[in-house]
Amino acid sequence: MTVAAEPQPIKEITMDDLKKMIFGLIDEKIAPLTKVDLKHGAFPGLSEKQIGEMAWHDKMKAFLKSMVRGEVQNCKEMEQSWTTEAQRKQMVESTDSAGGYLVPEEFRAEIIRIIPKYGIFRKYARQLPMNTDTLRVPRQTSTVTVSWPGEVVKGTASKPVLGQVILNAKTMVGLCSYSAEFLADAGLPILQYLQTIFAEEIGAEEDNQAFNGTGVPFIGVLNASGVNSYSLGGSTTSGKTAITDLTVDDLIKAADKTSEDVDEGAVYVFHKSALTALRQIKVTTTYALQPASMGAPGTIAGIPWDTSKKLPSAPAAGVNFAIYGNFMYALLADRQQMTIALAREGTIGANNLFEQNMAGLRITERIAIDIAVSTAFVAIKTAAS
């Protein structure tokens, strides 16, 4: 016969016992934190598995909110979960030391996807990965020759001449300010808004450097050594000194300045203001300039055209303002993933962040641009007189 055990009395929990339990749990959470984490009141948050299962917009929302709240440990854990080992090595030189963090790769991918809508250069250029600050790309500067030496006469020896394009990464920085509440309440519409404005500004500045750059930090097509040149009317003294003097004949003659080897894939690029003249030109009863239609690009005399806000809209006499060329002979190298940092003090423009309860965002990205084969391009300019 089994004798049932007598029920044990419930141990009374005193206030001291309760305090020990609570403080024990707090100590368990605090133990892995650094002094910096403690200063910012940051506690470990989501696990790597949880972060990995989140959609990109949920990652970015949690990331922005952690930055606004000063949850340093959360930001670090999230950053570590979506970066590769190679990216972590890069982080030493560009992120934590400057108070910044790499953004989720999916968010950057969305921005890069939107950039071609705003940045013409990235849409057409040859894009390369860049694992160090300097990338050397071989290029052929001349080819071999052949001859007809005749019987028992030796042929002429020749060999191709090879050179290098040296791409040096530079850091692009964008600054903007928002109310702290705006970022703290980050939702999908806010993220879509941030994507768009970042893409617009990054794309615009890539165009600016690729087209107009003077060497600080990159040299663009309109200023690159060796680029072919064409003046409106075929002469520097034709009297065609305004962008509205541009004609289809000018564009066709400019295209003849390059080798036919680059024609396949070539495109005209100019400011939208140049369309004022071109749209009015007819060949018999058909307009010479054909707009984009059904996914096909617009064409002029059968050659695609595009516009960029960063090309001159009202050039003076003797100024380069439009481009004909094949942008596969121009290089765009991405050195480092986009980095984002947040500040609560200081000023951005006329905004005093602390006084106005605002937060400042700094976006950085490292890229390199180079015109690999300058003869693949023609700079079209107004006549000098």
Secondary structure, 3 states (H helix, E strand, C coil): CCCCCCCCCCCCCCHHHHHHHHHHHHHHHHCCCCHHHHHCCCCCCCCHHHHHCCCHHHHHHHHHHHHHHCCHHHHHHHHHHHCCHHHHHHHHHHCHHHCEEECCHHHHHHHHHHHHHHCHHHHHCEEEECCCCEEEEEEEEECCCCCCCCCCCCCCCCCCEEEEEEEECEEEEEEEEEEHHHHHCCCHHHHHHHHHHHHHHHHHHHHHHHHHCECCCCECHHHCCCCEEEEHHHCCCCCCCCHHHCCHHHHHHHHCCCCHHHCCCCEEEECHHHHHHHCCCEECCEECEECCECCECCEECCEEEEECCCCCCCCCCCCEEEEEECHHHEEEEEEEEEEEEEECCCEECCEECCCCCEEEEEEEEEEEEEECCHHHEEEEECCCC
